[in-house]
Amino acid sequence: PFALALGASNLARTVSVVSGQDELCHPAIFSLLPEPVAAMVQRAQSDPEKLESEMAEFATADWLWHMIETMSGEQDRLIYASEDFAPAYRAALNAGFQQGAAGYARDTILAMAPWPFKLEDITCPIYLWYGLKDTSPVHSPDFGVSLSKRIKNAQLHHFEDDGSAILWTKADEILSKLV
């Protein structure tokens, strides 16, 4: 949502969303969510302060790493856990939580609540990229199909044999669209 907000505010001339989250509380998407995610989205709307506080208490870099490992498909786990990738990924997670989990908790609540802009009003080109073997329950459950229908200038790209790690496995193709 944060990249799309830049497009909606005309602060970006073009945006790429890679294995991105959809507006989870939107009715077309909410109905596709697994129960635990749907319950969390409802809590983000009904009692955001309490959910944010709870998340800030338990979230850590190790917790997020475990969640990523647990929710990722086998081919993504192989990439994330590889000896070339894992140390850099773990270091990035550790740096992100160095000052605590408050920022992560706030970002999660903002992403799960109704977004403060209308996707339909975005006018800049938006490139949506999804691996169809992405198993994350908090990314787009329909792999960007609903997003692409709501955004006028969206181009939806699917990689049939890839999961959520496409930012690293398909970087040249994805980043070339931003140039």
C-alpha positions as CSV (number, residue, x, y, z in Angstrom):
1,P,0.0,0.0,0.0
2,F,2.9,2.4,0.7
3,A,4.1,2.3,-2.9
4,L,0.6,2.6,-4.3
5,A,0.1,5.6,-2.0
6,L,3.0,7.3,-3.7
7,G,1.3,6.8,-7.0
8,A,-2.0,8.0,-5.7
9,S,-0.3,11.2,-4.4
10,N,1.5,11.8,-7.6
11,L,4.8,11.5,-5.8
12,A,5.9,8.7,-8.1
13,R,5.7,8.6,-11.9
14,T,5.5,4.8,-12.0
15,V,5.3,2.1,-9.4
16,S,6.1,-1.6,-9.3
17,V,4.4,-3.8,-6.7
18,V,6.2,-7.1,-6.4
19,S,4.4,-10.0,-4.5
20,G,2.5,-7.2,-2.9
21,Q,-0.4,-7.1,-0.5
22,D,-3.9,-6.3,-1.8
23,E,-6.3,-4.1,0.1
24,L,-7.3,-7.0,2.3
25,C,-10.4,-5.4,3.8
26,H,-11.9,-4.8,0.3
27,P,-15.0,-7.0,0.0
28,A,-13.8,-8.8,-3.1
29,I,-10.5,-9.7,-1.4
30,F,-11.7,-10.2,2.2
31,S,-13.9,-13.1,1.1
32,L,-10.8,-14.9,-0.3
33,L,-8.7,-14.7,3.0
34,P,-8.0,-17.6,5.2
35,E,-9.8,-17.3,8.6
36,P,-6.8,-16.2,10.7
37,V,-5.9,-13.4,8.3
38,A,-9.5,-12.3,8.0
39,A,-9.8,-12.2,11.8
40,M,-6.6,-10.0,11.9
41,V,-8.0,-7.7,9.3
42,Q,-11.2,-7.3,11.2
43,R,-9.2,-6.6,14.4
44,A,-7.2,-4.0,12.5
45,Q,-10.5,-2.2,11.8
46,S,-12.3,-2.7,15.1
47,D,-9.5,-2.2,17.6
48,P,-6.4,-1.1,15.7
49,E,-4.6,0.4,18.8
50,K,-4.9,-2.9,20.8
51,L,-3.7,-5.0,17.8
52,E,-0.8,-2.7,17.2
53,S,0.2,-2.8,20.8
54,E,0.0,-6.6,20.9
55,M,2.1,-6.9,17.7
56,A,4.7,-4.5,19.0
57,E,5.1,-6.7,22.1
58,F,5.7,-10.0,20.3
59,A,7.2,-9.2,16.9
60,T,10.9,-9.6,16.4
61,A,13.2,-10.2,13.5
62,D,13.4,-13.9,14.5
63,W,9.6,-14.2,14.7
64,L,9.3,-12.6,11.2
65,W,11.9,-14.9,9.8
66,H,10.1,-17.9,11.2
67,M,6.8,-16.6,9.8
68,I,8.4,-16.2,6.4
69,E,9.8,-19.7,6.5
70,T,6.5,-21.2,7.6
71,M,4.3,-19.4,5.1
72,S,6.6,-19.6,2.1
73,G,6.4,-22.4,-0.5
74,E,9.2,-24.8,-0.9
75,Q,10.9,-23.1,-3.8
76,D,10.9,-19.7,-2.0
77,R,12.2,-21.3,1.2
78,L,15.1,-22.7,-0.8
79,I,16.0,-19.1,-2.0
80,Y,15.4,-17.5,1.4
81,A,17.5,-20.1,3.3
82,S,20.3,-20.3,0.7
83,E,23.8,-19.6,2.0
84,D,24.1,-16.6,-0.4
85,F,20.8,-15.0,0.5
86,A,19.9,-15.9,4.1
87,P,22.7,-13.9,5.8
88,A,21.8,-10.7,4.0
89,Y,18.1,-11.3,4.5
90,R,18.5,-12.0,8.2
91,A,20.7,-8.9,8.5
92,A,18.0,-6.7,6.9
93,L,15.4,-8.1,9.2
94,N,17.6,-7.5,12.2
95,A,18.3,-3.9,11.1
96,G,14.5,-3.4,10.6
97,F,13.8,-4.4,14.2
98,Q,16.9,-2.7,15.7
99,Q,14.7,0.0,17.3
100,G,11.9,-2.4,18.3
101,A,8.8,-3.6,16.6
102,A,6.6,-0.5,16.8
103,G,7.3,0.5,13.2
104,Y,6.5,-3.0,12.0
105,A,3.3,-3.1,14.0
106,R,2.2,0.3,12.8
107,D,2.9,-0.6,9.1
108,T,0.9,-3.9,9.5
109,I,-2.1,-2.0,10.9
110,L,-2.0,0.6,8.2
111,A,-1.7,-2.1,5.5
112,M,-4.7,-4.1,6.9
113,A,-7.0,-1.2,7.5
114,P,-8.9,0.5,4.6
115,W,-6.3,2.4,2.6
116,P,-6.7,6.2,2.7
117,F,-6.7,6.6,-1.1
118,K,-8.7,5.1,-3.9
119,L,-7.0,2.7,-6.2
120,E,-9.3,3.8,-8.9
121,D,-7.9,7.4,-8.8
122,I,-4.3,6.4,-9.5
123,T,-3.2,7.6,-12.9
124,C,0.5,6.7,-13.1
125,P,1.5,3.4,-14.6
126,I,1.4,0.6,-12.0
127,Y,3.2,-2.7,-12.7
128,L,1.9,-5.6,-10.6
129,W,4.2,-8.7,-10.4
130,Y,3.2,-12.0,-8.8
131,G,4.5,-15.5,-8.8
132,L,1.6,-17.9,-9.1
133,K,3.3,-20.3,-6.6
134,D,3.3,-17.6,-3.9
135,T,1.8,-19.2,-0.8
136,S,1.8,-16.2,1.5
137,P,-1.7,-15.6,3.0
138,V,-1.1,-11.9,3.4
139,H,-0.1,-11.1,-0.2
140,S,-2.8,-10.7,-2.9
141,P,-5.0,-13.9,-2.6
142,D,-5.9,-13.6,-6.3
143,F,-2.4,-12.6,-7.4
144,G,-3.2,-9.0,-8.3
145,V,-6.2,-9.7,-10.5
146,S,-8.5,-7.5,-8.4
147,L,-5.9,-4.8,-8.0
148,S,-5.3,-4.7,-11.8
149,K,-9.1,-4.2,-12.4
150,R,-9.3,-1.4,-9.8
151,I,-6.2,0.6,-11.1
152,K,-6.7,2.2,-14.5
153,N,-3.1,2.0,-15.7
154,A,-2.2,-1.3,-14.2
155,Q,-0.2,-4.0,-16.0
156,L,-0.4,-7.4,-14.4
157,H,2.4,-9.8,-14.8
158,H,2.3,-13.4,-13.6
159,F,5.2,-15.9,-13.4
160,E,3.7,-19.3,-13.5
161,D,6.6,-21.3,-12.1
162,D,7.7,-18.8,-9.4
163,G,6.6,-17.9,-5.9
164,S,7.1,-14.7,-3.8
165,A,10.8,-14.4,-4.3
166,I,10.5,-12.9,-7.8
167,L,12.0,-9.6,-6.6
168,W,15.3,-11.5,-6.5
169,T,14.8,-14.1,-9.2
170,K,13.2,-11.8,-11.8
171,A,14.8,-8.5,-10.8
172,D,16.1,-7.5,-14.2
173,E,12.7,-7.8,-15.9
174,I,10.8,-6.1,-13.0
175,L,13.2,-3.2,-12.5
176,S,13.6,-2.5,-16.2
177,K,9.9,-1.5,-16.3
178,L,10.7,1.4,-13.9
179,V,13.4,2.9,-16.1
